[in-house]
Amino acid sequence: MTVEQALLSFTLAAGLLTITPGLDTALVLRTAAVEGRKQALLAGIGICSGCLLWGAAASFGLSALLAVSWFAYNVLRIVGAIYLGYLGIKLFIRAFAPTSSKNAVGPILEENEGRDSSRWLKRGLLTNVLNPKVGVFYLSFLPQFIPPGVQVWSFSILLALIHATEGLVWFLLLTNATELLSDWLRQRRVVLALDSAMGAIFIGFGLKLAFDKAR
């Protein structure tokens, strides 16, 4: 496999993975629908930054620790499950807690987070970084697209950068599409439905991660 063939094959494969519905897409969609385009893009940047970190870890062999160490994998797994469960519970509380019409549509996780843009960035980053399955995935996925004769660590980072770029483009498309329906999506009943659904999704992913028997 030549370098050109490897890059093309990876770009196509990573692109398909990017648009496959999952937790990252759900997070960005919900953030765009209720909190706004800017906040959703920040969450998306956080997610893609997490991909770059995992790609760098894989290129230097750090994520190999997760593949061979039961303890390291499970510590990160439990922390990630707790964090996802926390986000899900906060969404449920926000959805069903009594609110005045004035505060019908507001930030979902913190009362005063509106002026702190870094919160959305951190939320996206932590959702990605605290999932050890992403690290193991990178460790097993990237080597398939590394042709002979290249510098492994630099080519791995290049592949991770391609994946992150595709993610940013996908999230940009999602947020722009959601913006067209922003008035309808920010109605109170729609927000409640989105919060409830996203709360269930986060808790579901957290439970799946917590009871994962792959290790």
N, C-alpha and C positions, 0 to 999 in steps of 0.2 A: 504494500500500500504506500503510495507516494504521499508527500506532505499535502498536496492539493486535494487528493482523494480523501485523506483523513479529515481535513478541515471541512470539506463539503459534506461528508458523511456525518460528522459530528454536528454541524450546523442544522442539518435536516432532523437528526434524531433528537437533539436538544430542543429544537423548535416544537416538535410534536409533544415532548414532555412538558414544555412550558405552557402550552395551551390546554393541556389535559386538566380538567377541573380538580381542584384540591384545596387544601387549607389556605395556601398563599393567595390563590385567586379569590376565594371566599372573603378573606380578610380585606383585600383591596376593594372588592366590589361593595362590601358593606360600608367601609369607611367612605368611599366615594358617594354612596347613596345618601348617607345621613350626615356626614361631617364635612364633606366637600372635596373638591378635586385636588387641592394642594395637599391636604392631609393624607389622601389616598396615595398620591405620588410619593410622599415622604415615607409612608409605610412600605411602598414598593421598592424604594431606594434601600430601605433597611433590609428587606428580604434579599435583594440582589447583592447587597454588601455581605450578607451572611453566606451567599453562594461563593463569593470571592474568597472569603475567609476559609471556607471548607475546601475550596479548590487549592488554596495555598497550603493548607494543612496536608492535603492529599499529596501534593507535589513534593513536600519535604518529608513525607512518611509519617507525619504526626497522627493522622487519622487512622493509620494502621494500628495504633494502640487500641482503638475502639474495636477493631476486628479481632484482636487476640486477647484483650484484657476484659474479663467478665466484670471486674469491679469498676473500671473506668466507664465502660459502656452503661452499666446499670445506674451508676451515680448520675450521669448525664440524663439518662432516660427518666429517672424518677423526678429530677429537677424540672425537666421539660414537661412532664405530665402535670406536675403541680402548677407550673406557670400557665399551661393551657386551661387547666381546671379553674384557676383563679380568674382568667379572662372570661371564661364561660359563665361563671357564677356572677361576676360583676355585670355582665350583659343581662342576665335574668333579673337581677335586682333592679337594674336601670329600667328594664322593660315593664316590670310590674309594680314598682314603687309608685305611690301617689305623687303626681306632679301637677303643677298648675299649667294652664294653657300657655303661660309666658315661657315656661321652661320645657314645653312639650318636645322640642327638638333641640338637643344639646349634645355635648360630648358624652361618649358612652361609658368611659371608664373613670374619669375624674371630673369633679365639679369645676375645677379651676384650671383645666389643662388647655383651654382654648388659646392662651397666649404663648404657650411653651411648645413650639413646633417640634422640638427634639423628642417629645413623648411618642409621636407617631413613628418616627425613625427608629427609636429604641424598640417599640412594639414589634415592628416588622423584623428587625435584626434578631431579637431574642426568640421570636417564634421560629426562626430558621436555625439559629445557632444552637438552641437547646434541644434540637431533635437529632439524636445520634444516628438515626437512620439516614439522614442526609450525608453525614460523614462517611458512613459505610458505603452508601450509594456512589459517592464520588470516587472512593477508593476502588470500587469494582467497575465503574462505568468509564472513567477517563482512560485507563490503560488500554482499552479496546481500540482507541483512536490515536494512539501514539505510534507513529511509524518508526522503523529502525533508523538509527543514525542521527536522531535529533537529541537535543539536550532535554531530558525528561522533565525536569522541574520547570523550565521556562515554557515548554510546550504545554504542560499541564495547566499552568497559569493562563496561558493564551486561550485554552479551551474553556476554562472557567470564566474568563472575561467575555468570550462569545456567548456563553450561556446567560451570564448576567445582563448583557446588552439585549439579548432577545427578551429576557424577562422585563426589562425596562420598557421596551417597545410595546410588549403585550399589555403591561399595566397602563401605559399611556393610552392605548386604544380603548381599554376597558373604562378608564376614567372619563375619556371624552364621550364615549357612548352613554355612560351613566348620566353625564351632565345634561344630555338632551331630555332626560326624564326626571330631572332634579326636583321640579315642583311637585310632581306626583309622589316621588319617593320620599319626600320629607313630610308628607302628611302623617299625622300622629298614628293612625291605625297601621300605616305601612311601616313606620319606624318600629312600632311594637312587634309586628310580625318579623321584621328583619332582625331585631335584637333577640327575639325568642329563637329564631332559626339559627342564628350565628352562635348564640349561647349553647344550643344543643350540639352544634357542630364542634365547637371548641371542647366542650366536655367530652363528646364522643371521641375526638382525636386524643384527648388527654387520657381517657380510660384505655383506649387501644394501645397507647404508648406504655401506660402503667402496667398493663397485663400482657405485654408482648412476651412471647415465649421463644422468640428466635434465638435468644442467647442461652 
